[in-house]
């Protein structure tokens, strides 16, 4: 029968979360994520090369279908 106190505490905590909720410290979150004021495009990795389409000049490429399932059927 001693469930009254436990239920009252759970109700109190649930109401506090529903109506009050924890306040988010955005400055602390920004510091944890390590973001800075500079734009993110400055930090892009340049170690990858841009690979161009080897079939861009092929006039018959538009007639080729990528479906490999058609060959098996």
CHARMM internal coordinates of N, CA and C (Angstrom, degrees):
IC EDIT
DIST 1 N 1 CA 1.4527
DIST 1 CA 1 C 1.5209
ANGL 1 N 1 CA 1 C 113.03
DIST 1 C 2 N 1.2491
ANGL 1 CA 1 C 2 N 121.00
DIHE 1 N 1 CA 1 C 2 N -9.29
DIST 2 N 2 CA 1.4570
ANGL 1 C 2 N 2 CA 122.87
DIHE 1 CA 1 C 2 N 2 CA -174.69
DIST 2 CA 2 C 1.5142
ANGL 2 N 2 CA 2 C 113.58
DIHE 1 C 2 N 2 CA 2 C -81.66
DIST 2 C 3 N 1.2903
ANGL 2 CA 2 C 3 N 117.28
DIHE 2 N 2 CA 2 C 3 N 33.44
DIST 3 N 3 CA 1.4510
ANGL 2 C 3 N 3 CA 120.67
DIHE 2 CA 2 C 3 N 3 CA -176.66
DIST 3 CA 3 C 1.5224
ANGL 3 N 3 CA 3 C 113.08
DIHE 2 C 3 N 3 CA 3 C -87.96
DIST 3 C 4 N 1.2845
ANGL 3 CA 3 C 4 N 119.16
DIHE 3 N 3 CA 3 C 4 N -8.36
DIST 4 N 4 CA 1.4643
ANGL 3 C 4 N 4 CA 122.85
DIHE 3 CA 3 C 4 N 4 CA -175.43
DIST 4 CA 4 C 1.5184
ANGL 4 N 4 CA 4 C 113.40
DIHE 3 C 4 N 4 CA 4 C -61.84
DIST 4 C 5 N 1.3276
ANGL 4 CA 4 C 5 N 116.58
DIHE 4 N 4 CA 4 C 5 N -46.30
DIST 5 N 5 CA 1.4658
ANGL 4 C 5 N 5 CA 119.73
DIHE 4 CA 4 C 5 N 5 CA -179.64
DIST 5 CA 5 C 1.5222
ANGL 5 N 5 CA 5 C 111.95
DIHE 4 C 5 N 5 CA 5 C -65.95
DIST 5 C 6 N 1.3272
ANGL 5 CA 5 C 6 N 116.76
DIHE 5 N 5 CA 5 C 6 N -42.71
DIST 6 N 6 CA 1.4624
ANGL 5 C 6 N 6 CA 121.03
DIHE 5 CA 5 C 6 N 6 CA -179.14
DIST 6 CA 6 C 1.5316
ANGL 6 N 6 CA 6 C 110.39
DIHE 5 C 6 N 6 CA 6 C -63.45
DIST 6 C 7 N 1.3233
ANGL 6 CA 6 C 7 N 115.68
DIHE 6 N 6 CA 6 C 7 N -42.59
DIST 7 N 7 CA 1.4547
ANGL 6 C 7 N 7 CA 119.22
DIHE 6 CA 6 C 7 N 7 CA 179.59
DIST 7 CA 7 C 1.5209
ANGL 7 N 7 CA 7 C 110.79
DIHE 6 C 7 N 7 CA 7 C -67.12
DIST 7 C 8 N 1.3103
ANGL 7 CA 7 C 8 N 117.49
DIHE 7 N 7 CA 7 C 8 N -38.85
DIST 8 N 8 CA 1.4608
ANGL 7 C 8 N 8 CA 120.87
DIHE 7 CA 7 C 8 N 8 CA 179.14
DIST 8 CA 8 C 1.5295
ANGL 8 N 8 CA 8 C 110.36
DIHE 7 C 8 N 8 CA 8 C -64.20
DIST 8 C 9 N 1.3250
ANGL 8 CA 8 C 9 N 116.49
DIHE 8 N 8 CA 8 C 9 N -40.81
DIST 9 N 9 CA 1.4633
ANGL 8 C 9 N 9 CA 119.32
DIHE 8 CA 8 C 9 N 9 CA 178.76
DIST 9 CA 9 C 1.5297
ANGL 9 N 9 CA 9 C 110.71
DIHE 8 C 9 N 9 CA 9 C -66.29
DIST 9 C 10 N 1.3343
ANGL 9 CA 9 C 10 N 117.11
DIHE 9 N 9 CA 9 C 10 N -42.32
DIST 10 N 10 CA 1.4523
ANGL 9 C 10 N 10 CA 120.36
DIHE 9 CA 9 C 10 N 10 CA 178.21
DIST 10 CA 10 C 1.5272
ANGL 10 N 10 CA 10 C 111.30
DIHE 9 C 10 N 10 CA 10 C -62.01
DIST 10 C 11 N 1.3177
ANGL 10 CA 10 C 11 N 116.37
DIHE 10 N 10 CA 10 C 11 N -40.27
DIST 11 N 11 CA 1.4579
ANGL 10 C 11 N 11 CA 121.07
DIHE 10 CA 10 C 11 N 11 CA 178.24
DIST 11 CA 11 C 1.5215
ANGL 11 N 11 CA 11 C 110.46
DIHE 10 C 11 N 11 CA 11 C -64.45
DIST 11 C 12 N 1.3282
ANGL 11 CA 11 C 12 N 116.90
DIHE 11 N 11 CA 11 C 12 N -41.69
DIST 12 N 12 CA 1.4550
ANGL 11 C 12 N 12 CA 121.38
DIHE 11 CA 11 C 12 N 12 CA 178.94
DIST 12 CA 12 C 1.5274
ANGL 12 N 12 CA 12 C 111.14
DIHE 11 C 12 N 12 CA 12 C -62.86
DIST 12 C 13 N 1.3229
ANGL 12 CA 12 C 13 N 116.78
DIHE 12 N 12 CA 12 C 13 N -45.05
DIST 13 N 13 CA 1.4632
ANGL 12 C 13 N 13 CA 120.93
DIHE 12 CA 12 C 13 N 13 CA 179.50
DIST 13 CA 13 C 1.5215
ANGL 13 N 13 CA 13 C 110.30
DIHE 12 C 13 N 13 CA 13 C -65.59
DIST 13 C 14 N 1.3282
ANGL 13 CA 13 C 14 N 117.16
DIHE 13 N 13 CA 13 C 14 N -42.06
DIST 14 N 14 CA 1.4598
ANGL 13 C 14 N 14 CA 120.82
DIHE 13 CA 13 C 14 N 14 CA -179.76
DIST 14 CA 14 C 1.5233
ANGL 14 N 14 CA 14 C 111.06
DIHE 13 C 14 N 14 CA 14 C -63.07
DIST 14 C 15 N 1.3181
ANGL 14 CA 14 C 15 N 117.71
DIHE 14 N 14 CA 14 C 15 N -41.44
DIST 15 N 15 CA 1.4675
ANGL 14 C 15 N 15 CA 120.55
DIHE 14 CA 14 C 15 N 15 CA 178.41
DIST 15 CA 15 C 1.5215
ANGL 15 N 15 CA 15 C 111.28
DIHE 14 C 15 N 15 CA 15 C -66.72
DIST 15 C 16 N 1.3230
ANGL 15 CA 15 C 16 N 116.41
DIHE 15 N 15 CA 15 C 16 N -38.94
DIST 16 N 16 CA 1.4636
ANGL 15 C 16 N 16 CA 119.77
DIHE 15 CA 15 C 16 N 16 CA 179.01
DIST 16 CA 16 C 1.5269
ANGL 16 N 16 CA 16 C 110.45
DIHE 15 C 16 N 16 CA 16 C -63.39
DIST 16 C 17 N 1.3308
ANGL 16 CA 16 C 17 N 116.96
DIHE 16 N 16 CA 16 C 17 N -40.30
DIST 17 N 17 CA 1.4639
ANGL 16 C 17 N 17 CA 120.24
DIHE 16 CA 16 C 17 N 17 CA 178.64
DIST 17 CA 17 C 1.5303
ANGL 17 N 17 CA 17 C 111.65
DIHE 16 C 17 N 17 CA 17 C -70.44
DIST 17 C 18 N 1.3234
ANGL 17 CA 17 C 18 N 116.06
DIHE 17 N 17 CA 17 C 18 N -38.35
DIST 18 N 18 CA 1.4579
ANGL 17 C 18 N 18 CA 119.91
DIHE 17 CA 17 C 18 N 18 CA -176.48
DIST 18 CA 18 C 1.5256
ANGL 18 N 18 CA 18 C 111.75
DIHE 17 C 18 N 18 CA 18 C -70.85
DIST 18 C 19 N 1.3123
ANGL 18 CA 18 C 19 N 116.86
DIHE 18 N 18 CA 18 C 19 N -45.76
DIST 19 N 19 CA 1.4518
ANGL 18 C 19 N 19 CA 119.90
DIHE 18 CA 18 C 19 N 19 CA -173.06
DIST 19 CA 19 C 1.5264
ANGL 19 N 19 CA 19 C 113.34
DIHE 18 C 19 N 19 CA 19 C -97.99
DIST 19 C 20 N 1.3136
ANGL 19 CA 19 C 20 N 117.89
DIHE 19 N 19 CA 19 C 20 N -32.41
DIST 20 N 20 CA 1.4601
ANGL 19 C 20 N 20 CA 119.81
DIHE 19 CA 19 C 20 N 20 CA -178.75
DIST 20 CA 20 C 1.5005
ANGL 20 N 20 CA 20 C 111.16
DIHE 19 C 20 N 20 CA 20 C -98.07
DIST 20 C 21 N 1.2938
ANGL 20 CA 20 C 21 N 115.22
DIHE 20 N 20 CA 20 C 21 N -58.53
DIST 21 N 21 CA 1.4469
ANGL 20 C 21 N 21 CA 120.72
DIHE 20 CA 20 C 21 N 21 CA 179.44
DIST 21 CA 21 C 1.5124
ANGL 21 N 21 CA 21 C 112.16
DIHE 20 C 21 N 21 CA 21 C 69.18
DIST 21 C 22 N 1.2849
ANGL 21 CA 21 C 22 N 116.13
DIHE 21 N 21 CA 21 C 22 N 156.72
DIST 22 N 22 CA 1.4608
ANGL 21 C 22 N 22 CA 119.12
DIHE 21 CA 21 C 22 N 22 CA 178.56
DIST 22 CA 22 C 1.5261
ANGL 22 N 22 CA 22 C 110.23
DIHE 21 C 22 N 22 CA 22 C -72.98
DIST 22 C 23 N 1.2991
ANGL 22 CA 22 C 23 N 115.76
DIHE 22 N 22 CA 22 C 23 N 142.67
DIST 23 N 23 CA 1.4567
ANGL 22 C 23 N 23 CA 121.09
DIHE 22 CA 22 C 23 N 23 CA 178.21
DIST 23 CA 23 C 1.5260
ANGL 23 N 23 CA 23 C 108.76
DIHE 22 C 23 N 23 CA 23 C -85.57
DIST 23 C 24 N 1.3048
ANGL 23 CA 23 C 24 N 117.27
DIHE 23 N 23 CA 23 C 24 N 128.97
DIST 24 N 24 CA 1.4506
ANGL 23 C 24 N 24 CA 122.23
DIHE 23 CA 23 C 24 N 24 CA -178.83
DIST 24 CA 24 C 1.5201
ANGL 24 N 24 CA 24 C 109.54
DIHE 23 C 24 N 24 CA 24 C -86.26
DIST 24 C 25 N 1.3162
ANGL 24 CA 24 C 25 N 115.10
DIHE 24 N 24 CA 24 C 25 N 125.98
DIST 25 N 25 CA 1.4563
ANGL 24 C 25 N 25 CA 120.78
DIHE 24 CA 24 C 25 N 25 CA 176.49
DIST 25 CA 25 C 1.5217
ANGL 25 N 25 CA 25 C 107.29
DIHE 24 C 25 N 25 CA 25 C -89.23
DIST 25 C 26 N 1.3266
ANGL 25 CA 25 C 26 N 116.54
DIHE 25 N 25 CA 25 C 26 N 99.49
DIST 26 N 26 CA 1.4597
ANGL 25 C 26 N 26 CA 121.30
DIHE 25 CA 25 C 26 N 26 CA -173.65
DIST 26 CA 26 C 1.5178
ANGL 26 N 26 CA 26 C 112.12
DIHE 25 C 26 N 26 CA 26 C -69.39
DIST 26 C 27 N 1.3229
ANGL 26 CA 26 C 27 N 117.95
DIHE 26 N 26 CA 26 C 27 N -31.83
DIST 27 N 27 CA 1.4632
ANGL 26 C 27 N 27 CA 119.93
DIHE 26 CA 26 C 27 N 27 CA 178.58
DIST 27 CA 27 C 1.5216
ANGL 27 N 27 CA 27 C 110.79
DIHE 26 C 27 N 27 CA 27 C -67.08
DIST 27 C 28 N 1.3263
ANGL 27 CA 27 C 28 N 116.08
DIHE 27 N 27 CA 27 C 28 N -41.22
DIST 28 N 28 CA 1.4677
ANGL 27 C 28 N 28 CA 119.77
DIHE 27 CA 27 C 28 N 28 CA 178.52
DIST 28 CA 28 C 1.5314
ANGL 28 N 28 CA 28 C 110.62
DIHE 27 C 28 N 28 CA 28 C -66.82
DIST 28 C 29 N 1.3157
ANGL 28 CA 28 C 29 N 116.71
DIHE 28 N 28 CA 28 C 29 N -39.70
DIST 29 N 29 CA 1.4624
ANGL 28 C 29 N 29 CA 120.96
DIHE 28 CA 28 C 29 N 29 CA 178.12
DIST 29 CA 29 C 1.5308
ANGL 29 N 29 CA 29 C 110.71
DIHE 28 C 29 N 29 CA 29 C -62.71
DIST 29 C 30 N 1.3136
ANGL 29 CA 29 C 30 N 116.50
DIHE 29 N 29 CA 29 C 30 N -42.00
DIST 30 N 30 CA 1.4573
ANGL 29 C 30 N 30 CA 120.38
DIHE 29 CA 29 C 30 N 30 CA 178.94
DIST 30 CA 30 C 1.5228
ANGL 30 N 30 CA 30 C 110.42
DIHE 29 C 30 N 30 CA 30 C -64.27
DIST 30 C 31 N 1.3256
ANGL 30 CA 30 C 31 N 117.41
DIHE 30 N 30 CA 30 C 31 N -38.09
DIST 31 N 31 CA 1.4586
ANGL 30 C 31 N 31 CA 120.55
DIHE 30 CA 30 C 31 N 31 CA 178.37
DIST 31 CA 31 C 1.5254
ANGL 31 N 31 CA 31 C 110.90
DIHE 30 C 31 N 31 CA 31 C -68.09
DIST 31 C 32 N 1.3312
ANGL 31 CA 31 C 32 N 117.95
DIHE 31 N 31 CA 31 C 32 N -37.54
DIST 32 N 32 CA 1.4577
ANGL 31 C 32 N 32 CA 121.36
DIHE 31 CA 31 C 32 N 32 CA 179.12
DIST 32 CA 32 C 1.5200
ANGL 32 N 32 CA 32 C 111.57
DIHE 31 C 32 N 32 CA 32 C -67.23
DIST 32 C 33 N 1.3220
ANGL 32 CA 32 C 33 N 116.53
DIHE 32 N 32 CA 32 C 33 N -37.83
DIST 33 N 33 CA 1.4517
ANGL 32 C 33 N 33 CA 120.14
DIHE 32 CA 32 C 33 N 33 CA -179.57
DIST 33 CA 33 C 1.5187
ANGL 33 N 33 CA 33 C 111.92
DIHE 32 C 33 N 33 CA 33 C -76.86
DIST 33 C 34 N 1.3067
ANGL 33 CA 33 C 34 N 116.54
DIHE 33 N 33 CA 33 C 34 N -14.35
DIST 34 N 34 CA 1.4509
ANGL 33 C 34 N 34 CA 120.70
DIHE 33 CA 33 C 34 N 34 CA 175.96
DIST 34 CA 34 C 1.5062
ANGL 34 N 34 CA 34 C 113.33
DIHE 33 C 34 N 34 CA 34 C 75.15
DIST 34 C 35 N 1.3071
ANGL 34 CA 34 C 35 N 117.49
DIHE 34 N 34 CA 34 C 35 N 21.32
DIST 35 N 35 CA 1.4571
ANGL 34 C 35 N 35 CA 119.21
DIHE 34 CA 34 C 35 N 35 CA 179.44
DIST 35 CA 35 C 1.5144
ANGL 35 N 35 CA 35 C 109.69
DIHE 34 C 35 N 35 CA 35 C -79.06
DIST 35 C 36 N 1.3174
ANGL 35 CA 35 C 36 N 114.72
DIHE 35 N 35 CA 35 C 36 N 152.67
DIST 36 N 36 CA 1.4520
ANGL 35 C 36 N 36 CA 121.03
DIHE 35 CA 35 C 36 N 36 CA 178.41
DIST 36 CA 36 C 1.5126
ANGL 36 N 36 CA 36 C 108.73
DIHE 35 C 36 N 36 CA 36 C -122.13
DIST 36 C 37 N 1.3063
ANGL 36 CA 36 C 37 N 115.86
DIHE 36 N 36 CA 36 C 37 N 178.98
DIST 37 N 37 CA 1.4569
ANGL 36 C 37 N 37 CA 119.92
DIHE 36 CA 36 C 37 N 37 CA -178.82
DIST 37 CA 37 C 1.5253
ANGL 37 N 37 CA 37 C 112.39
DIHE 36 C 37 N 37 CA 37 C -78.54
DIST 37 C 38 N 1.3361
ANGL 37 CA 37 C 38 N 118.15
DIHE 37 N 37 CA 37 C 38 N -19.01
DIST 38 N 38 CA 1.4582
ANGL 37 C 38 N 38 CA 119.70
DIHE 37 CA 37 C 38 N 38 CA -179.76
DIST 38 CA 38 C 1.5193
ANGL 38 N 38 CA 38 C 109.63
DIHE 37 C 38 N 38 CA 38 C -72.62
DIST 38 C 39 N 1.3270
ANGL 38 CA 38 C 39 N 115.50
DIHE 38 N 38 CA 38 C 39 N 157.36
DIST 39 N 39 CA 1.4563
ANGL 38 C 39 N 39 CA 119.55
DIHE 38 CA 38 C 39 N 39 CA -177.04
DIST 39 CA 39 C 1.5225
ANGL 39 N 39 CA 39 C 110.45
DIHE 38 C 39 N 39 CA 39 C -69.58
DIST 39 C 40 N 1.3066
ANGL 39 CA 39 C 40 N 116.54
DIHE 39 N 39 CA 39 C 40 N 153.23
DIST 40 N 40 CA 1.4615
ANGL 39 C 40 N 40 CA 121.33
DIHE 39 CA 39 C 40 N 40 CA -177.12
DIST 40 CA 40 C 1.5175
ANGL 40 N 40 CA 40 C 112.20
DIHE 39 C 40 N 40 CA 40 C -74.54
DIST 40 C 41 N 1.3254
ANGL 40 CA 40 C 41 N 118.46
DIHE 40 N 40 CA 40 C 41 N -15.89
DIST 41 N 41 CA 1.4603
ANGL 40 C 41 N 41 CA 119.95
DIHE 40 CA 40 C 41 N 41 CA 179.95
DIST 41 CA 41 C 1.5246
ANGL 41 N 41 CA 41 C 111.47
DIHE 40 C 41 N 41 CA 41 C -70.53
DIST 41 C 42 N 1.3299
ANGL 41 CA 41 C 42 N 118.16
DIHE 41 N 41 CA 41 C 42 N -17.62
DIST 42 N 42 CA 1.4587
ANGL 41 C 42 N 42 CA 121.21
DIHE 41 CA 41 C 42 N 42 CA 177.71
DIST 42 CA 42 C 1.5160
ANGL 42 N 42 CA 42 C 111.51
DIHE 41 C 42 N 42 CA 42 C -71.84
DIST 42 C 43 N 1.3242
ANGL 42 CA 42 C 43 N 116.77
DIHE 42 N 42 CA 42 C 43 N -20.34
DIST 43 N 43 CA 1.4515
ANGL 42 C 43 N 43 CA 121.29
DIHE 42 CA 42 C 43 N 43 CA -173.72
DIST 43 CA 43 C 1.5251
ANGL 43 N 43 CA 43 C 112.83
DIHE 42 C 43 N 43 CA 43 C -103.05
DIST 43 C 44 N 1.3218
ANGL 43 CA 43 C 44 N 118.04
DIHE 43 N 43 CA 43 C 44 N 18.05
DIST 44 N 44 CA 1.4533
ANGL 43 C 44 N 44 CA 120.04
DIHE 43 CA 43 C 44 N 44 CA -179.18
DIST 44 CA 44 C 1.5260
ANGL 44 N 44 CA 44 C 110.39
DIHE 43 C 44 N 44 CA 44 C -71.54
DIST 44 C 45 N 1.3060
ANGL 44 CA 44 C 45 N 115.06
DIHE 44 N 44 CA 44 C 45 N 147.52
DIST 45 N 45 CA 1.4565
ANGL 44 C 45 N 45 CA 121.35
DIHE 44 CA 44 C 45 N 45 CA -179.08
DIST 45 CA 45 C 1.5242
ANGL 45 N 45 CA 45 C 109.28
DIHE 44 C 45 N 45 CA 45 C -81.96
DIST 45 C 46 N 1.3211
ANGL 45 CA 45 C 46 N 117.20
DIHE 45 N 45 CA 45 C 46 N 119.73
DIST 46 N 46 CA 1.4622
ANGL 45 C 46 N 46 CA 121.83
DIHE 45 CA 45 C 46 N 46 CA -178.27
DIST 46 CA 46 C 1.5207
ANGL 46 N 46 CA 46 C 112.38
DIHE 45 C 46 N 46 CA 46 C -95.03
DIST 46 C 47 N 1.3199
ANGL 46 CA 46 C 47 N 118.17
DIHE 46 N 46 CA 46 C 47 N 11.98
DIST 47 N 47 CA 1.4563
ANGL 46 C 47 N 47 CA 120.08
DIHE 46 CA 46 C 47 N 47 CA -176.54
DIST 47 CA 47 C 1.5334
ANGL 47 N 47 CA 47 C 112.50
DIHE 46 C 47 N 47 CA 47 C -79.43
DIST 47 C 48 N 1.3168
ANGL 47 CA 47 C 48 N 117.98
DIHE 47 N 47 CA 47 C 48 N -9.37
DIST 48 N 48 CA 1.4545
ANGL 47 C 48 N 48 CA 121.34
DIHE 47 CA 47 C 48 N 48 CA -179.97
DIST 48 CA 48 C 1.5194
ANGL 48 N 48 CA 48 C 110.06
DIHE 47 C 48 N 48 CA 48 C -96.15
DIST 48 C 49 N 1.3097
ANGL 48 CA 48 C 49 N 115.67
DIHE 48 N 48 CA 48 C 49 N 138.78
DIST 49 N 49 CA 1.4567
ANGL 48 C 49 N 49 CA 120.70
DIHE 48 CA 48 C 49 N 49 CA 176.41
DIST 49 CA 49 C 1.5269
ANGL 49 N 49 CA 49 C 109.07
DIHE 48 C 49 N 49 CA 49 C -91.83
DIST 49 C 50 N 1.2969
ANGL 49 CA 49 C 50 N 115.28
DIHE 49 N 49 CA 49 C 50 N 151.69
DIST 50 N 50 CA 1.4592
ANGL 49 C 50 N 50 CA 120.22
DIHE 49 CA 49 C 50 N 50 CA 175.86
DIST 50 CA 50 C 1.5246
ANGL 50 N 50 CA 50 C 107.27
DIHE 49 C 50 N 50 CA 50 C -84.67
DIST 50 C 51 N 1.3247
ANGL 50 CA 50 C 51 N 115.96
DIHE 50 N 50 CA 50 C 51 N 120.83
DIST 51 N 51 CA 1.4594
ANGL 50 C 51 N 51 CA 120.89
DIHE 50 CA 50 C 51 N 51 CA -179.26
DIST 51 CA 51 C 1.5183
ANGL 51 N 51 CA 51 C 107.76
DIHE 50 C 51 N 51 CA 51 C -97.73
DIST 51 C 52 N 1.3132
ANGL 51 CA 51 C 52 N 114.58
DIHE 51 N 51 CA 51 C 52 N 121.80
DIST 52 N 52 CA 1.4527
ANGL 51 C 52 N 52 CA 118.87
DIHE 51 CA 51 C 52 N 52 CA 179.63
DIST 52 CA 52 C 1.5239
ANGL 52 N 52 CA 52 C 109.56
DIHE 51 C 52 N 52 CA 52 C -84.71
DIST 52 C 53 N 1.3087
ANGL 52 CA 52 C 53 N 115.50
DIHE 52 N 52 CA 52 C 53 N 159.10
DIST 53 N 53 CA 1.4568
ANGL 52 C 53 N 53 CA 121.92
DIHE 52 CA 52 C 53 N 53 CA -179.92
DIST 53 CA 53 C 1.5299
ANGL 53 N 53 CA 53 C 109.52
DIHE 52 C 53 N 53 CA 53 C -69.76
DIST 53 C 54 N 1.3464
ANGL 53 CA 53 C 54 N 118.02
DIHE 53 N 53 CA 53 C 54 N 118.93
DIST 54 N 54 CA 1.4656
ANGL 53 C 54 N 54 CA 118.87
DIHE 53 CA 53 C 54 N 54 CA -178.93
DIST 54 CA 54 C 1.5276
ANGL 54 N 54 CA 54 C 112.57
DIHE 53 C 54 N 54 CA 54 C -69.72
DIST 54 C 55 N 1.3086
ANGL 54 CA 54 C 55 N 117.33
DIHE 54 N 54 CA 54 C 55 N -17.22
DIST 55 N 55 CA 1.4615
ANGL 54 C 55 N 55 CA 121.06
DIHE 54 CA 54 C 55 N 55 CA -178.68
DIST 55 CA 55 C 1.5274
ANGL 55 N 55 CA 55 C 112.37
DIHE 54 C 55 N 55 CA 55 C -103.66
DIST 55 C 56 N 1.3117
ANGL 55 CA 55 C 56 N 117.84
DIHE 55 N 55 CA 55 C 56 N 17.38
DIST 56 N 56 CA 1.4602
ANGL 55 C 56 N 56 CA 120.60
DIHE 55 CA 55 C 56 N 56 CA -177.83
DIST 56 CA 56 C 1.5242
ANGL 56 N 56 CA 56 C 111.50
DIHE 55 C 56 N 56 CA 56 C -64.71
DIST 56 C 57 N 1.3439
ANGL 56 CA 56 C 57 N 117.55
DIHE 56 N 56 CA 56 C 57 N -32.77
DIST 57 N 57 CA 1.4594
ANGL 56 C 57 N 57 CA 120.81
DIHE 56 CA 56 C 57 N 57 CA -178.30
DIST 57 CA 57 C 1.5234
ANGL 57 N 57 CA 57 C 113.12
DIHE 56 C 57 N 57 CA 57 C -90.12
DIST 57 C 58 N 1.3261
ANGL 57 CA 57 C 58 N 117.78
DIHE 57 N 57 CA 57 C 58 N -4.17
DIST 58 N 58 CA 1.4576
ANGL 57 C 58 N 58 CA 121.74
DIHE 57 CA 57 C 58 N 58 CA -176.27
DIST 58 CA 58 C 1.5313
ANGL 58 N 58 CA 58 C 110.01
DIHE 57 C 58 N 58 CA 58 C -75.59
DIST 58 C 59 N 1.3351
ANGL 58 CA 58 C 59 N 118.76
DIHE 58 N 58 CA 58 C 59 N 118.57
DIST 59 N 59 CA 1.4628
ANGL 58 C 59 N 59 CA 119.60
DIHE 58 CA 58 C 59 N 59 CA -179.21
DIST 59 CA 59 C 1.5254
ANGL 59 N 59 CA 59 C 112.71
DIHE 58 C 59 N 59 CA 59 C -72.26
DIST 59 C 60 N 1.3236
ANGL 59 CA 59 C 60 N 118.45
DIHE 59 N 59 CA 59 C 60 N -17.23
DIST 60 N 60 CA 1.4598
ANGL 59 C 60 N 60 CA 121.70
DIHE 59 CA 59 C 60 N 60 CA -178.56
DIST 60 CA 60 C 1.5274
ANGL 60 N 60 CA 60 C 113.14
DIHE 59 C 60 N 60 CA 60 C -96.89
DIST 60 C 61 N 1.3029
ANGL 60 CA 60 C 61 N 117.54
DIHE 60 N 60 CA 60 C 61 N 0.54
DIST 61 N 61 CA 1.4608
ANGL 60 C 61 N 61 CA 121.12
DIHE 60 CA 60 C 61 N 61 CA -177.72
DIST 61 CA 61 C 1.5229
ANGL 61 N 61 CA 61 C 111.67
DIHE 60 C 61 N 61 CA 61 C -63.47
DIST 61 C 62 N 1.3228
ANGL 61 CA 61 C 62 N 117.34
DIHE 61 N 61 CA 61 C 62 N -30.06
DIST 62 N 62 CA 1.4671
ANGL 61 C 62 N 62 CA 119.26
DIHE 61 CA 61 C 62 N 62 CA -178.85
DIST 62 CA 62 C 1.5274
ANGL 62 N 62 CA 62 C 111.95
DIHE 61 C 62 N 62 CA 62 C -70.00
DIST 62 C 63 N 1.3305
ANGL 62 CA 62 C 63 N 117.51
DIHE 62 N 62 CA 62 C 63 N -19.43
DIST 63 N 63 CA 1.4622
ANGL 62 C 63 N 63 CA 120.23
DIHE 62 CA 62 C 63 N 63 CA 179.45
DIST 63 CA 63 C 1.5247
ANGL 63 N 63 CA 63 C 113.11
DIHE 62 C 63 N 63 CA 63 C -88.70
DIST 63 C 64 N 1.3124
ANGL 63 CA 63 C 64 N 116.62
DIHE 63 N 63 CA 63 C 64 N -11.29
DIST 64 N 64 CA 1.4580
ANGL 63 C 64 N 64 CA 121.18
DIHE 63 CA 63 C 64 N 64 CA -178.84
DIST 64 CA 64 C 1.5202
ANGL 64 N 64 CA 64 C 109.85
DIHE 63 C 64 N 64 CA 64 C -84.36
DIST 64 C 65 N 1.3381
ANGL 64 CA 64 C 65 N 116.67
DIHE 64 N 64 CA 64 C 65 N 132.34
DIST 65 N 65 CA 1.4601
ANGL 64 C 65 N 65 CA 121.22
DIHE 64 CA 64 C 65 N 65 CA 177.88
DIST 65 CA 65 C 1.5123
ANGL 65 N 65 CA 65 C 109.12
DIHE 64 C 65 N 65 CA 65 C -103.93
DIST 65 C 66 N 1.3108
ANGL 65 CA 65 C 66 N 115.99
DIHE 65 N 65 CA 65 C 66 N 143.97
DIST 66 N 66 CA 1.4552
ANGL 65 C 66 N 66 CA 121.28
DIHE 65 CA 65 C 66 N 66 CA -177.44
DIST 66 CA 66 C 1.5212
ANGL 66 N 66 CA 66 C 113.11
DIHE 65 C 66 N 66 CA 66 C -83.47
DIST 66 C 67 N 1.3083
ANGL 66 CA 66 C 67 N 119.63
DIHE 66 N 66 CA 66 C 67 N -5.01
DIST 67 N 67 CA 1.4615
ANGL 66 C 67 N 67 CA 121.92
DIHE 66 CA 66 C 67 N 67 CA -176.80
DIST 67 CA 67 C 1.5225
ANGL 67 N 67 CA 67 C 110.20
DIHE 66 C 67 N 67 CA 67 C -72.96
DIST 67 C 68 N 1.3252
ANGL 67 CA 67 C 68 N 116.33
DIHE 67 N 67 CA 67 C 68 N 111.71
DIST 68 N 68 CA 1.4572
ANGL 67 C 68 N 68 CA 121.04
DIHE 67 CA 67 C 68 N 68 CA 177.40
DIST 68 CA 68 C 1.5133
ANGL 68 N 68 CA 68 C 111.51
DIHE 67 C 68 N 68 CA 68 C -83.99
DIST 68 C 69 N 1.3368
ANGL 68 CA 68 C 69 N 117.04
DIHE 68 N 68 CA 68 C 69 N -15.67
DIST 69 N 69 CA 1.4664
ANGL 68 C 69 N 69 CA 121.31
DIHE 68 CA 68 C 69 N 69 CA -178.55
DIST 69 CA 69 C 1.5236
ANGL 69 N 69 CA 69 C 111.39
DIHE 68 C 69 N 69 CA 69 C -68.82
DIST 69 C 70 N 1.3459
ANGL 69 CA 69 C 70 N 117.82
DIHE 69 N 69 CA 69 C 70 N -25.07
DIST 70 N 70 CA 1.4610
ANGL 69 C 70 N 70 CA 120.50
DIHE 69 CA 69 C 70 N 70 CA -179.16
DIST 70 CA 70 C 1.5300
ANGL 70 N 70 CA 70 C 111.47
DIHE 69 C 70 N 70 CA 70 C -66.10
DIST 70 C 71 N 1.3329
ANGL 70 CA 70 C 71 N 117.83
DIHE 70 N 70 CA 70 C 71 N -30.94
DIST 71 N 71 CA 1.4579
ANGL 70 C 71 N 71 CA 121.22
DIHE 70 CA 70 C 71 N 71 CA -179.23
DIST 71 CA 71 C 1.5194
ANGL 71 N 71 CA 71 C 111.52
DIHE 70 C 71 N 71 CA 71 C -72.16
DIST 71 C 72 N 1.3350
ANGL 71 CA 71 C 72 N 117.16
DIHE 71 N 71 CA 71 C 72 N -31.04
DIST 72 N 72 CA 1.4590
ANGL 71 C 72 N 72 CA 121.29
DIHE 71 CA 71 C 72 N 72 CA -176.41
DIST 72 CA 72 C 1.5152
ANGL 72 N 72 CA 72 C 112.21
DIHE 71 C 72 N 72 CA 72 C -82.50
DIST 72 C 73 N 1.3006
ANGL 72 CA 72 C 73 N 118.62
DIHE 72 N 72 CA 72 C 73 N -21.43
DIST 73 N 73 CA 1.4558
ANGL 72 C 73 N 73 CA 121.04
DIHE 72 CA 72 C 73 N 73 CA -174.69
DIST 73 CA 73 C 1.4935
ANGL 73 N 73 CA 73 C 114.48
DIHE 72 C 73 N 73 CA 73 C -78.72
END
COOR INIT
IC SEED 1 N 1 CA 1 C
IC BUILD
